[in-house]
Amino acid sequence: MASKYVLALSVLLNLVLAVASSSNVAADTPRQLKWADLVPKSVPAASTMQSKTFFGGSVPPSTDAGPPPPPLPEGKFMAVKRRQPGSDRPPAIVAELDGQSVSIGGYVVPLDFDATTVKEFLLVPFVGACIHVPPPPANQIIYVKADKGFEVGGMFDPVTVTGKINTSEAFTGLADAGYTITADSVELRKQ
């Protein structure tokens, strides 16, 4: 009779350990994000994304506020703040993401690099973002720090970034980013 209890207790203990270890694995697995997950549900999607991609012929809205600004002196391109949608107010971000381990795909706009090794970059949702004016809204740009760096294949190659996301803004010469990721890994994605 006692052996039945020992057997039942052993089975129960193994079951509890199996559930506990599977939940630890789930806790260590990064959350797979899509770009739409970076926009609060209260913000209409149409107001945060451009209707056309870089190669789709998107034209910035014209303003008849006078003549264009004078050209910048050589080497001063990164010193001027770009006008990006929503830059007159704090970015609409999803605060619940702060501190989570995440994985998200996108395209690299290098900021700090040595030859082909990139250590700091902006992760953007489509090819050409931040190269043209205006850049996407801040909640569609992620500032990424990859301490170890990674070898970039080509400017138009998609990557997957995995790491800890923070909802702290980053101000760069190209654009303001609504999120920051400290990257554990940056991997080229197969197309």
C-alpha positions in Angstrom: 0.0 0.0 0.0 2.8 2.4 0.9 4.5 1.7 -2.4 1.3 2.9 -4.2 1.6 6.2 -2.4 5.3 6.5 -3.1 4.7 5.7 -6.8 1.8 8.3 -7.0 4.0 10.9 -5.2 6.8 10.2 -7.6 4.6 10.6 -10.6 3.1 13.8 -9.2 6.6 15.2 -8.4 7.8 14.4 -12.0 4.7 16.1 -13.4 5.3 19.3 -11.3 9.0 19.3 -12.4 8.0 18.9 -16.0 5.6 21.8 -15.9 8.0 24.0 -14.0 10.8 23.4 -16.4 8.6 24.0 -19.4 7.4 27.3 -17.9 11.1 28.3 -17.4 11.8 27.6 -21.1 8.8 29.7 -22.0 10.0 32.5 -19.8 13.4 32.4 -21.5 11.9 32.4 -25.0 11.9 35.9 -26.4 8.5 37.4 -27.4 8.2 37.6 -31.2 7.2 41.1 -32.1 5.7 42.6 -35.2 6.0 46.3 -36.0 2.3 46.8 -35.3 2.9 45.6 -31.7 5.0 48.7 -31.1 2.0 51.0 -31.6 -0.6 51.4 -28.8 -4.0 50.0 -29.6 -5.4 53.5 -29.0 -3.4 55.0 -31.9 -4.9 54.4 -35.4 -2.5 52.5 -37.6 -2.9 54.8 -40.5 -1.4 57.7 -38.6 1.8 55.9 -37.7 2.8 54.3 -40.9 3.4 55.8 -44.3 0.9 54.6 -46.9 3.7 53.8 -49.4 7.1 52.3 -49.0 10.4 54.0 -50.0 10.3 52.5 -53.5 6.6 53.1 -53.9 6.8 56.8 -54.7 5.9 58.3 -51.4 6.2 62.1 -51.6 6.5 64.2 -48.4 3.6 66.7 -48.0 4.5 70.0 -49.5 4.4 73.2 -47.5 4.0 76.6 -49.0 5.8 78.3 -46.0 8.4 79.9 -48.2 11.6 79.0 -49.9 13.5 75.9 -49.1 16.2 76.1 -46.3 19.7 76.9 -47.4 22.0 73.9 -48.1 24.0 72.6 -45.1 27.7 73.0 -45.0 29.6 69.9 -45.9 29.8 67.4 -43.0 26.9 68.9 -41.1 24.2 66.4 -42.3 23.9 64.5 -39.0 23.8 67.7 -36.9 20.3 68.7 -38.0 17.2 67.3 -36.4 14.9 65.8 -39.0 11.1 66.4 -39.0 9.4 63.2 -38.5 5.7 62.5 -37.9 4.7 63.2 -34.3 8.0 64.8 -33.4 6.1 67.7 -31.7 4.9 65.3 -28.9 6.2 62.3 -27.0 6.1 59.1 -29.1 3.1 56.8 -28.7 4.8 53.7 -27.2 3.6 50.4 -25.6 4.9 50.8 -22.0 4.2 47.1 -21.2 7.0 46.1 -23.5 9.6 47.7 -21.2 12.2 45.2 -19.9 10.9 42.2 -22.0 13.0 39.8 -24.0 11.9 40.2 -27.6 12.8 39.3 -31.1 11.9 41.5 -34.1 12.8 41.6 -37.8 13.7 44.7 -39.8 16.3 46.6 -41.7 19.6 48.2 -40.5 20.4 51.9 -40.7 24.0 51.9 -39.4 25.1 54.6 -36.9 28.4 53.2 -35.4 30.4 50.8 -37.5 33.9 49.8 -38.4 34.2 48.7 -42.0 31.5 46.0 -42.1 31.0 45.5 -38.3 28.0 47.4 -37.0 27.7 48.1 -33.2 24.9 50.7 -33.1 22.1 51.1 -35.6 18.4 52.0 -36.1 16.1 49.0 -36.8 13.4 50.1 -39.2 10.4 48.2 -40.7 11.1 48.8 -44.4 14.0 49.3 -46.7 14.9 52.9 -47.1 13.4 54.2 -43.9 15.5 57.1 -42.4 17.3 57.6 -45.6 14.6 59.8 -47.0 12.9 62.7 -45.3 10.8 62.4 -43.2 11.7 59.3 -41.2 8.9 57.0 -39.8 7.3 57.9 -36.5 9.5 57.3 -33.4 7.4 54.2 -32.4 8.4 52.6 -35.7 12.2 53.0 -35.1 14.3 51.0 -32.6 17.7 52.1 -31.5 19.9 48.9 -31.2 23.1 48.6 -29.3 25.1 45.4 -30.2 28.2 45.5 -27.9 29.8 42.6 -29.8 28.8 44.0 -33.2 27.8 42.0 -36.2 28.9 41.6 -39.8 26.4 43.3 -42.1 25.9 41.6 -45.4 24.3 44.4 -47.4 22.3 47.5 -46.7 19.1 45.9 -47.9 19.4 42.5 -46.1 16.8 41.9 -43.4 17.9 41.0 -39.9 16.4 39.6 -36.7 17.3 41.3 -33.5 16.9 39.5 -30.2 17.4 41.2 -26.8 15.9 43.3 -24.0 13.7 46.1 -25.1 13.3 49.4 -23.3 10.7 52.1 -23.8 13.3 54.9 -23.5 13.7 57.3 -26.4 16.9 57.6 -28.2 17.8 60.8 -30.1 20.1 60.3 -33.1 21.2 62.5 -36.0 18.9 60.6 -38.4 15.8 60.2 -36.4 14.3 59.8 -32.9 13.6 56.2 -31.8 10.8 55.3 -29.4 12.4 52.1 -28.3 15.9 50.8 -27.5 17.1 47.2 -27.6 20.3 45.9 -26.1 21.0 43.1 -28.5 21.9 39.6 -27.4 22.1 38.6 -31.1 21.6 40.1 -34.6 21.2 37.5 -37.3 20.8 37.9 -41.0 17.4 36.6 -42.2 17.0 34.4 -45.2 14.7 36.0 -47.7 
